[in-house]
Amino acid sequence: MSKDYINIKNKKAKYEYAFIDTYEAGIKLLGTEIKSIREGKASIMEGYCYFKNEELYVKNIHISEYSFGSDHNHDPLRERKLLLHKRELRKLEENLTKGGNNTIIPLRLYINDKGIAKMEIALATGKKLYDKRSSIKDKDMKREHDRRLKI
């Protein structure tokens, strides 16, 4: 791995949602935004995606202002357009309208080998309280199992 490896994750997503399908989307950014992402100054924990005019946008992801930016810096919480193929957009929109409580959430923001910012998004459904308890129980059992193997 190079020293420029950027991988910003949404750690809450696995606990809060059950994933149905995942997609890799490009993200339309301004110059100061990509520079801040390369510094690792972004958070996608509170983000969500929505459709507007048959296009997919992500909202509530925070990309800090670039430290060396001038007065032309970007708004940290602005909505950003996600770039997907039309067939993927149609499939996502269809699943959102027909599905009960489905949503689209960002899982990971990273920079690929070519230096392009990408966002991994997931079509997900919210977990119930008992599902969350089950997830915690499974995680604790796995941790205990790994401890026993280590000894």
Secondary structure, 3 states (H helix, E strand, C coil): CCCCCCEEECCCHHHHEEEEEEEEEEECCCHHHHHHHHCCCEECCCCEEEEECCEEEEECCEECCCCCCCCCCCCCCCCEEEECCHHHHHHHHHHHHHCCCEEEEEEEEEECCCCCEEEEEEEEEECCHHHHHHHHHHHHHHHHHHHHHHC
